[in-house]
Amino acid sequence: MADKSYVGDIGTVIEIDIGEDISLASLVKFYVRKPGGTIVEWVGSVYDNNYIRYTTVEDDFDVAGEYAVNPYIEIGGWKGTGETVEFYIFNKYV
């Protein structure tokens, strides 16, 4: 991600290092809590064996404020959620 991201940005890459080899995962995604409490899911992909990567599309960053993201992985018979990562999305001209 860039140093600062803004409402309306498209193409921002979000990567979270899982710290384990997840190359055999059948599903990787992010559970995202947007400012105001709306919960959405962003389906990602495995990158460089240890990362979940997602590239934002229109309306992902539709409101300014703090976003909370939990990675989610299904691999073999295991399904689970990783630690929360938080970041801030700014209004333009800030």
N, C-alpha and C positions, 0 to 999 in steps of 0.2 A: 504494500500500500504506500501511497505517497505520504509525505510528512503530514499533510492535512487533506482531508476529503470533504466535499461539500454536497449539500442537497442537490440532487439531480445528476451527480456524477455517474457515468456509465463506463464500464471497462476497468474499474478498480479491482486489482487482484488481491484477494484475501487468502493468506496461507497460514495454517497452524501446524507447527511441528509436533507430531504426536509422540516422538521419542522412541518409537518402535517401528519395526517393519510391518507396514499394512498393505504391502503390494498384493496380497491375496484377498483383500477385503471385497465382499460382494456388494456392499453399500457404504458410502461415506457421504455425510451431509452435515450441515450446520443447523442447529435450532437457534433462531435469532429472536431476541426480545428487543423490539424497537422502542424508542422513547414513547411513553404513553401506555406501554404494556402490550401492544399487539405482538403476537407470536407468529412467526413464519418459518418455513423450512427452505433452505437453499441447498440443492443437491450439488455436491462437489465431485471432484475426482482425486485419485491418488497421484501425487507428484513426487518424484525422486524417492520413492519407497516409504518415506516417513511423514509426508505432509498431506494434509487435505487442502486442496486449492479450489477456490471459487472465484469467478469473474462476475462482477455486478452487471445487472441489466437495468433497463428502465424501471423506475418505481422502487428499486431496492432501497435507495437512499432518498426517501420521499419526505422525511421530516428530520429536523436538526435535533441533536441531543445525543445521549449516551446509548450505544447499542451494546447488548450483551450477547455473546455467542458461545454456544457449547458444541464442540465437535461430537458427532455420533458415528459409530462404526459397527458394522456387522462383519465378522470374520470367523470362518468355521462355525462352531456352535455358539460363539460368544457374540453378545450384543451389548453395547454400553456407551455411556456418555463421558466425555472428557471434561477437564477443568474449564471454567468460564474465563473467557477473554473479553475485555471491554475496550471500546474505542469510541471516539466522539466524532460526530458528523456536524460540520459547521454550516450556518447560513452563508450565502454568498456575501462578499464584501466585508467579511469579518477577519 
